Amino acid sequence: RGIDAQAVEDCGIYQRVKYRLPTRPPLVSIIIPTRDRVELLRKCIGSLARQTNYPAYEIILVDNGSTEAGTTDYYASLANEPGIELLRHPGDFNFSRLCNAGVEAAHGEIVVLLNNDVEILDPDWLTEMVSLALRPDVGAVGARLWGPDGRLQHGGIVLSRHNIGSYAHFGLRRTDLGYFSKLHLTQNVSAVTAACLATRREVYQRAGGLNERELAIAFNDVDFCLRLRAAGLRVIWTPNADLVHYESSSRGLEDTAEKQDRFHREIAYMRERWGEVLDRDPFYNPNLSLGTELFTLALPPRIEPPWLHRGKNVAGTAPHSVMPEEGPPSDYAFGVDAPIDPIVFESELAVSGWLVQREGKPIRGIRATVRRKFSKRQVFRARRKRRRPDVAASFPELPDAIASGFLIEVRLGKGRSSLSFEVQDDERVWRTFHTAGVTAIPLNLLTRIGFDRVRQVAASSLKHASSSRQKEHTIRQVESKPRPTLALALRTRRVDVFATSKSNLFILEIGELVAAGFREAGCDARVRVDEIPAENASPETVQIVLTPHEYYNLFLTERLRRSEARRITRNVVLLSTEQPETGWFQSNLGWAVHARAVADINPLGVTAYRSRGLRAFHLPLGFHPLLGDGSHLPLNHREYDITFLGSMTSRRERFFAEHAPFFSEHRCHLRLVPLGFAKTKDTRSYLSVAARNEVLTQSKILLNVHYSDQKYFEWHRMLVGIANGCCIITEKCLGYGPLVPGKHFVMVESEDLIPSCKYFLAHPEECAAIANSAATFIQTELRQAQLCRSFLAEFEADLARSTRDGALENGAIAPDLADSNPEPLPPELMRQLSAGSLRHFGTALREDLRNLLSEVSPRQRRERPLIAQDVSPAELREAVLEKRRGYAERWQTQEQAAAEELPIFQLHENRAVGTGREPQLSVVITLYNYARYIGDCVTSIERAAERLNDALEVVIVNDASTDRSLREALRSATTSRLPIRIANKKWNTGLADARNKGVQLARGDYVFIMDADNLIFPNALKQLLDVLKTGSFAAAYSLLCRFRGTPANRVGLLSHFDWDPQILVQHPYIDAMAMFRREALLELSGYDNQLSQIGWFGWEDYDLWLRFALRDYPVGFVPNVLCLYRHHDTSMINTTNLFSAELVRHFMANYGELLDRFDPSATIFGVPRERIPELEKRDSRFVPTT
């Protein structure tokens, strides 16, 4: 490593590293604060002169108002001594201020803080301390200090919340070795005393020196060292610098009420400032005592074995964690929505997540503290009380869980930062619950000059380049011993799997799969739905609770008191299916500490439970005919090119939006389901097992996009896909063994998913080979019965060991279940992926240039908001009321004209009208002040019409636009081959009326509704029309892709889920852009014209969909991205939120019957239930936490 040092034997079997000083040793400034007690100072300076071999040092005496004549005389005798400077600093004694003043006057590269009551014993003391302090990764060096009685006073400081810090090995004699000879070994410590502390002057100053304000006397050295460690520097204690310290001889003891009051304030500050850090000294084992005698076993231990623990300190991280980075305080559970990357390419970092106090105590605040070397810490407060239905489902006993979400936006400087995420508890004490280290390499300049897509591609490339250099975590780390042979006779004769009917369907399917495996393994096994485990089961019976967070939260705690549930849990094995660190996983932990054992279907889950000290086993999922009958259609005969099945998360939404053009050009089944509640057989948006298998048997590729940034292999989904003959293409995973990437499935980086899909769709024989290889493997080598038998053998062997040895052990994961190295992908695909980075960069550059050009184009001028946004709520409300009055007046004028048989619009038709076939489909476009968009809208329809076999017409309804909209619409009609009819209305009466006029004018049996600022992909009309013509649906819609500015800037999705009235009554999730049978719209009287007249702008489509649900009209869903929705920052619906309570009352009056069909939910018609008091009276069934 090129370090100029020498290793020599030390203390018997140990080695000491002696770092050589530079050829020209740096000047050292020795800072000695002092006041009177000249005999001590004389001894100190005398020993410095006699006992210091170091060649270059100066002494700076900082006098704090000495008054004794002897002191004055001594100072006079030093006046002519070279290298000694006297700095007078009168006033109240403030050790921190005196030291800081001395460093300010210092000339040396190294500064040594030295008490005036210290005497030097070792001539090489300063050489040793300087050689260590010069190390670039070292922040401070402390010495070995002895008391005047010859016993050790300072061997480094051990942290604790009770007394902040204790001296290690205090009171030992020189002949003692200490704990593992530590008394004589150089070592890392959390802090050292400032009675003799060496540091680089630059480090001292950039760290801000000692804290003069809150820590004038005590603990300033501990605080200083902890700040250095938070900045990434080490604190070293060396036994090779020996001194005697006559502690507090100059300033006296804490023997007055005033001194004691100050001392307690300093203790309180340290506890608030450093919180959990004081509890978890990383250099002191948590099994050792923090009492009067350090380095002895704590009796009782400061941690409890998990099998004896009864839950009073149940943590998201085990109570035995000693590093502050490893988990939150024991009485909190938390999760972040995406792991914090160690390297980021922004100057800002947004961290979203959730935090709950397990006992329901209030959380006063959440913040992030950022620390950087030589910089002041920065504190960023979190935005709190964000809705988290998923957390509420995981912690139903906590009313605050529904609003447990937080968002912290942190500003990062260039380089390395240490982040501490802290919660203010009910006693208003800040406590650290999560830490992370981040290196920032900002690329913001690219965004500022308009090249955001280029920045994204560059950041992604840099991120992968850095991660590829890091050692990948593998599942092999959890291996401990070989799995017992399968030939062993099993003791277990019966396995009961307990589940609840309120669970997700796929959870119950896992239960049936596992039970079937145990039956084939020779056990009497069954799934017991909504039953309670026996408190004293037979020794030959294993009771398994499936997915504890659902079973306990949705069933058992409704039947039993929690104390009774905990007692029963001692006799069961909890089978977990959740990704580590999610809210559901954290909820499982609350019960896991009481359980007989924990099992998980994924090795990552096993690792996570074991890291918390829990007894955990691997119960893998495997093949059974329940997953699929094995009769696979050839891939080239399958209907769908690509299928995705999974819950809706922001990460997945971004992925599908980014690649919307690709999906729109293929036959895809992208089925997203909402989070926050269990999907049962009554959930219409969720496929039943039979329907899901039917989709998979018609799918060539099953695509996997991760739920979050965790590389979690979703075993159930993958097995179901393989069992039904799909080729799996997934982004990189962990926990997939014994499957082999490249042989049984395709595993690539996220940005390579789409190129891989393109390749395998173009090479069906290679796609089929992977699918067939995987299906054969799971049917022959990965059968569920074999895996269940192995689990029981391991579980019984571990139980036998614990009975024999009196201690419980963790089970093992067999070596054959470790992740294998991937087999190489096809050479042609590898060449394409290798060239992909440059291609991605080129594409991003073209998109950015296109966006820049569109922004300067006169057609793309920034739109004015409908109502000024920089106004007060009262002003905004008045503006909405004024706008409402305008709509009502114009509507009355139009109705009066119609009653008098006066024309209310002028109809324009192009030459194509009447020359072709009678249209079967009418595309109705509503137009109001969208002159800059109407041309692109018509062009997208023309492209879609080319793929239709049916005749089509376009009906444009111009709602009395005040810009050039009519002129642009007429221009499009003139140049288009499509029949286009334009109704130019005389009065602007709102969106609903414009749509109704268009439906009335339409001649087709089917009507597609869209606004002029939106677009459609070429396959949209054909796929929607096919659904309506072949089914009995009254309407059909698809996924929509949201974009800003230009279609290249895709940001998200709309109309995410299948038709489900239960979700619809909770909130509007389907847009107006859809296709309808015209007669169905007319039967329902079209859109409600009254909503805009009473000020509820933008809710017309939601009202219409509620009428479809109320009348039980069947609605079809095309699970693919077929349309593009322009996202406006100035949405009309935002102003409508001023009248949300009135809006809900209106919907309740009209659709209360629909509301009564379903169990009460936390959100009604898009508004939180608590904002509508009368809802509580209407339905007492509602439980706020569900």
Summary of the structure (lengths in Angstrom):
residues: 1186
radius of gyration: 36.2
end to end distance: 58.6
largest distance: 118.6
contacts: 4001
relative contact order: 0.06
helix: 37%
strand: 23%
